Amino acid sequence: MSQQEQVRPDNSTVTSRLVITLLFTAVQVWALVLVINRFPAEGLVQLALAVALAGTVLSVLNAWEEVLLSSRRGSRRDR
């Protein structure tokens, strides 16, 4: 088996990664809305909350980047 064959993601891997990322994004958006609307914060707690929420946004963006990269790799090899 060549190295190229080992790296190539199959369609089920890309699909499962997409489903997991969609679910992860939905949960993170739900939590973000809930925290922003229902959590009164002041001072250092507000700063800590902002940092945690920024981490959430970055993790969602990273997850979507991985989905896009894996789907592009798969589509390039199909040609």
TAMO-V981609 format. One record per residue. N is the residue number from 0. RES is the residue in one small letter. PHI is phi in whole degrees, 0 to 359 (* if undefined). PSI is psi in whole degrees, -180 to 180 (none if undefined). D_LAST is the distance of its C-alpha to the last C-alpha in Angstrom with 2 decimals. Layout:
# TAMO-V981609
n=N res=RES phi=PHI psi=PSI d_last=D_LAST
n=N res=RES phi=PHI psi=PSI d_last=D_LAST
This chain:
# TAMO-V981609
n=0 res=m phi=* psi=128 d_last=19.66
n=1 res=s phi=282 psi=166 d_last=17.95
n=2 res=q phi=295 psi=-35 d_last=17.99
n=3 res=q phi=297 psi=-39 d_last=14.22
n=4 res=e phi=291 psi=-32 d_last=14.38
n=5 res=q phi=288 psi=-33 d_last=17.38
n=6 res=v phi=279 psi=-27 d_last=15.99
n=7 res=r phi=296 psi=120 d_last=12.91
n=8 res=p phi=281 psi=142 d_last=14.28
n=9 res=d phi=274 psi=171 d_last=14.04
n=10 res=n phi=297 psi=-35 d_last=14.20
n=11 res=s phi=293 psi=-34 d_last=17.97
n=12 res=t phi=293 psi=-45 d_last=18.39
n=13 res=v phi=295 psi=-43 d_last=16.70
n=14 res=t phi=295 psi=-44 d_last=18.71
n=15 res=s phi=294 psi=-38 d_last=21.87
n=16 res=r phi=296 psi=-39 d_last=21.60
n=17 res=l phi=295 psi=-45 d_last=21.27
n=18 res=v phi=296 psi=-45 d_last=24.29
n=19 res=i phi=297 psi=-41 d_last=26.32
n=20 res=t phi=293 psi=-39 d_last=25.68
n=21 res=l phi=299 psi=-46 d_last=26.73
n=22 res=l phi=296 psi=-45 d_last=29.82
n=23 res=f phi=300 psi=-44 d_last=30.60
n=24 res=t phi=296 psi=-44 d_last=30.41
n=25 res=a phi=298 psi=-44 d_last=32.66
n=26 res=v phi=294 psi=-42 d_last=35.18
n=27 res=q phi=293 psi=-40 d_last=35.28
n=28 res=v phi=295 psi=-43 d_last=35.83
n=29 res=w phi=301 psi=-46 d_last=38.52
n=30 res=a phi=294 psi=-40 d_last=40.22
n=31 res=l phi=298 psi=-47 d_last=40.05
n=32 res=v phi=297 psi=-43 d_last=41.71
n=33 res=l phi=298 psi=-46 d_last=44.26
n=34 res=v phi=293 psi=-43 d_last=45.22
n=35 res=i phi=294 psi=-40 d_last=45.53
n=36 res=n phi=278 psi=-26 d_last=47.63
n=37 res=r phi=242 psi=0 d_last=49.85
n=38 res=f phi=244 psi=101 d_last=50.42
n=39 res=p phi=284 psi=126 d_last=53.19
n=40 res=a phi=226 psi=148 d_last=52.87
n=41 res=e phi=219 psi=152 d_last=54.94
n=42 res=g phi=64 psi=-131 d_last=55.07
n=43 res=l phi=294 psi=-30 d_last=53.20
n=44 res=v phi=295 psi=-39 d_last=51.86
n=45 res=q phi=295 psi=-40 d_last=50.23
n=46 res=l phi=296 psi=-45 d_last=48.68
n=47 res=a phi=298 psi=-39 d_last=47.43
n=48 res=l phi=295 psi=-41 d_last=45.95
n=49 res=a phi=297 psi=-41 d_last=44.16
n=50 res=v phi=294 psi=-43 d_last=42.66
n=51 res=a phi=296 psi=-41 d_last=41.57
n=52 res=l phi=291 psi=-35 d_last=39.99
n=53 res=a phi=296 psi=-39 d_last=38.18
n=54 res=g phi=297 psi=-37 d_last=36.78
n=55 res=t phi=297 psi=-46 d_last=35.62
n=56 res=v phi=298 psi=-43 d_last=33.78
n=57 res=l phi=296 psi=-39 d_last=32.13
n=58 res=s phi=292 psi=-36 d_last=31.04
n=59 res=v phi=294 psi=-45 d_last=29.49
n=60 res=l phi=299 psi=-41 d_last=27.61
n=61 res=n phi=296 psi=-41 d_last=26.44
n=62 res=a phi=297 psi=-42 d_last=25.26
n=63 res=w phi=291 psi=-34 d_last=23.17
n=64 res=e phi=298 psi=-42 d_last=21.74
n=65 res=e phi=297 psi=-41 d_last=20.67
n=66 res=v phi=297 psi=-46 d_last=19.05
n=67 res=l phi=296 psi=-42 d_last=17.11
n=68 res=l phi=296 psi=-43 d_last=16.06
n=69 res=s phi=291 psi=-35 d_last=14.99
n=70 res=s phi=288 psi=-35 d_last=12.96
n=71 res=r phi=292 psi=-41 d_last=11.21
n=72 res=r phi=300 psi=-42 d_last=10.63
n=73 res=g phi=293 psi=-39 d_last=9.22
n=74 res=s phi=287 psi=-32 d_last=6.85
n=75 res=r phi=293 psi=-37 d_last=5.74
n=76 res=r phi=282 psi=-19 d_last=5.48
n=77 res=d phi=283 psi=-17 d_last=3.80
n=78 res=r phi=287 psi=none d_last=0.00
